[in-house]
Amino acid sequence: MQELNRRYAGDDYPTDVLSFVDGSREPETGRKYFGDVVIAVPVAEEQARAAGHSLATEVALLVVHGVLHLLGHDHGRTKERALMEAAESEILKILGIPSLSPRAP
């Protein structure tokens, strides 16, 4: 994961989740392929332990976070971060998962 983070995000450390936006269309159906979300389970395990919740909760948070990136959300600026965190909270609430924010570097 550190290599992927270095190569595609320019950050030389192991991260918890990376999103790779695609946006292409399936030729036969026209359905949009949004991209890929990669989760580093060892990092997620450490984060879950540190936060005092289950690995399943941490992975759910990371999946939601990654998919929101595929949909165009970003957390690079304060206003964008607030919008993304609000979307995360709403989705996690719908899924019945306590609202948690990822630990962004």
ZIWOMO-V473676 format. One record per residue. N is the residue number from 1. PHI is phi in whole degrees, -180 to 180 (NA if undefined). PSI is psi in degrees with one decimal (* if undefined). Layout:
BEGIN
<<N | PHI | PSI> <N | PHI | PSI>>
END
This chain:
BEGIN
<<1 | NA | -35.5> <2 | -61 | -41.0> <3 | -63 | -43.6> <4 | -62 | -42.8> <5 | -64 | -40.5> <6 | -67 | -47.2> <7 | -68 | -42.8> <8 | -104 | -22.2> <9 | -116 | -10.8> <10 | 77 | 14.9> <11 | -112 | 123.5> <12 | -94 | 65.0> <13 | -157 | 156.4> <14 | -72 | 129.2> <15 | -110 | 172.0> <16 | -87 | -37.8> <17 | -148 | 141.6> <18 | -131 | 143.1> <19 | -118 | 137.4> <20 | -121 | 101.8> <21 | -70 | 136.2> <22 | -116 | -68.7> <23 | 83 | 4.0> <24 | -75 | 171.5> <25 | -117 | 141.5> <26 | -68 | 120.8> <27 | -58 | -38.7> <28 | -79 | -35.7> <29 | -109 | -19.5> <30 | 80 | 1.4> <31 | -67 | 141.4> <32 | -81 | 134.7> <33 | -100 | 109.8> <34 | -73 | -33.8> <35 | 140 | -160.1> <36 | -121 | 147.4> <37 | -121 | 125.1> <38 | -113 | 128.1> <39 | -117 | 132.4> <40 | -90 | 101.3> <41 | -60 | -41.9> <42 | -59 | -38.7> <43 | -68 | -42.3> <44 | -61 | -39.5> <45 | -61 | -44.9> <46 | -63 | -44.2> <47 | -65 | -41.2> <48 | -62 | -44.4> <49 | -61 | -46.4> <50 | -65 | -34.3> <51 | -86 | -12.2> <52 | 77 | 28.8> <53 | -130 | 177.9> <54 | -77 | 159.9> <55 | -62 | -38.3> <56 | -60 | -41.4> <57 | -64 | -43.9> <58 | -64 | -43.9> <59 | -65 | -39.9> <60 | -60 | -44.7> <61 | -59 | -45.4> <62 | -68 | -36.7> <63 | -64 | -47.8> <64 | -60 | -46.5> <65 | -59 | -47.8> <66 | -64 | -41.7> <67 | -67 | -37.6> <68 | -61 | -35.9> <69 | -63 | -41.2> <70 | -61 | -29.7> <71 | -88 | 2.9> <72 | 106 | -2.5> <73 | -72 | 152.7> <74 | -145 | 159.8> <75 | -128 | 28.1> <76 | -77 | -25.0> <77 | -121 | 155.4> <78 | -56 | -48.0> <79 | -64 | -44.5> <80 | -64 | -39.1> <81 | -61 | -44.5> <82 | -62 | -41.3> <83 | -66 | -42.4> <84 | -67 | -43.6> <85 | -65 | -35.8> <86 | -65 | -42.0> <87 | -64 | -43.6> <88 | -58 | -47.8> <89 | -60 | -44.0> <90 | -64 | -44.6> <91 | -65 | -44.9> <92 | -63 | -37.2> <93 | -62 | -45.1> <94 | -61 | -37.0> <95 | -80 | -5.7> <96 | 78 | 26.6> <97 | -112 | 135.5> <98 | -55 | 141.7> <99 | -70 | 121.0> <100 | -136 | 142.3> <101 | -101 | 139.7> <102 | -67 | 154.9> <103 | -89 | 87.6> <104 | -77 | 139.1> <105 | -67 | *>>
END
